[in-house]
Amino acid sequence: MSVATEELIKTLPQHVAWRLFLTLHAVACNRIDKDLQEAGVLSFDDYDVLLTVNEAANETLRMSELAEAVLLSKSGMSRRVTRLVERGLLKRDQSPQDGRVFRVRLTKVGHRALDATWDIYCQQIENDFAAHITQEEAETLGVIFQRMLDRMGAIKHANVLQDQVTDAPK
């Protein structure tokens, strides 16, 4: 028996929990995205981009910062931002100090789209997640997930639990 297999046997419940976590994440994201698109609001990935800009200081980010900060799909960020600019949801400005640097910020239309999407997304969180766990279980999960993020060195996410960060727009 290999060392890896021996370790798997010792930590089988953790491995099963990991698989359940990954499966739940994938199913939930797909379900949310499908429901959002059927409602005619932002896609889940577009919501993530707009929310990331919304959470930034002065609601503006450099393109490189945005690409690093989004939680969902990081691939094709330039194309995604271009589409969001074309739809009037984001504004892209070139830095007067450095022509190679572009910053993005939310427009009024972007704010309205974020809010309209949140109305539907929030209800999905309530129905598909919050309704199935107690407040105590949610608090326990929060402590566990924050501890894991901290141990992984996810500095940008160091205070999610303490600051009670959610997916709601500001």
N, C-alpha and C positions, 0 to 999 in steps of 0.2 A: 504494500500500500504506500502511495506517495505521501510526502510530507503535506502537500496541499490537501489531499483527500482526508488525511488525519485531522488537519485543522478544520476542514469543512464539517466533519462529524462532531468535533468539539463545539462548534459554533453554529450548528444547523439551525436553531431557531432564529439567529441573527441573519443568516443567509436567506431563510424563508421570508423574514420580515423585509429584507432588502428587496427581494423579488416582488413582494406585494406592494411595497412603496413605489418601485419603478412602474409596475403595472397600473396601479391606481393613478399615478401621475399622468401616464400616457392616455389612459381611458378618459380621465377627467379633462385633460387639455383638449383632446379630440371632441369630446362631447360639448364642452364650452364653445369651442370654435364653431362647430356645426350650428349650435343654437344661436350664437351671435350673428352668424351669416344669414341664417333663416329669418332673423328679426330685422335684417337690413341695416345693422349698425357695423361698427368696426370689427375686423377679424381680431382674434385673440392676439396674434403677433403685432398687429397695428396698435391695438390697445396698449400692449406692453411698451412699445416705442413711445407713444404719446404720454403714458403714465411716467415713464422714466424722465422725459423732458419736464413734465409737470412737477416732479419731485426735486429737480435740480435747483440750485441757487439761482434766483432771478429767472427761473424757467427757461434757461438756455444752457446748451452744452456744445462743446466741440464735437465734430463728427466722430473723432477717435474716442472721445469719452462716452458718447452714446453707444457706439459699437461694443465697447467694453462693459457697459453698465446694464444692457438689456438682459432680462432673465430667460427669455425664450429664444427665438431664432436669431442668431448672430450673423448667419450667412446672408449675403446679398443686401447688406445694410444700405449701401449707397443707392441701389435700385429701389429699395423700400422707401427710403427718405425722398427720393425723386418723385415717386408716386404720391406720397403724402403731401409733398409741396404742390404737385400738380392738382391735387384735390382741394388745396387751400387749407389743409390741416396744420401744416408746418410752414415756417418761413426760414429760408436758408440765407444767411448773410456771410459775405466774404470779409475776413478780418482786414481792416485798413493797415494794420501793422505788418501783416504777413499774408500775402496773397494766396499762399498754399493752405491756409487755415479757413475752414468754414464752421460757422456756428448755426445751430438750429434752435428755433423757439416755437412755442405754440401760438397759433392764431386764435381769434375769437371763435372761428368755425371749429378749430381743433378742440377748444374747451367744450363747446356744445356737444361735439361728437363723443368726447371722453365721458361727459356726464350722461348722455343718452345710453351709451354702452354700459356704463356702471350700473344703471338702473336694472338692466337685464342680468348682467354678470353677478351683481350682489345677490339677486334672487336665486341664481344657480348655486352660489356658495352656500346660501341658507338651506336649499333643498337637498343638494348632493353631498354636503360636508357637515355643516353645523347641526343639521337635524339628526345626525347619526352618532354624535359624540356629546358627552356631557361637558359642562363648563370645566369641571375638574380634569377630565381627560384632555381637553383642549389646552389647558394650562400645563399639564404634564408634557404633552407633545411639544408645546412651545419651549419648555425648558430643555427637553432632549434635543430638539432641532437646533436651538441656539448654541448649546454645548458642542454639538457636532460641527456647526459652522465655525465656531471659535477655534476648535482644535484643528480644523482644516486650514486655518489662516485666512478665512474670508473676511478680511479687515473691513471692507466696505459694508458688510452686513453684521458688524459687531454689536450693534445696538438695536436690532430689529425687535427683540422681545422687550427690552427696557423702554424703547420709544413707542411701543405698541403700533408698529408700522403695519398697514393693511394695503390692499390693492385699490382702495378708494382714492379718487383724485382729491387734490387739495382744494 
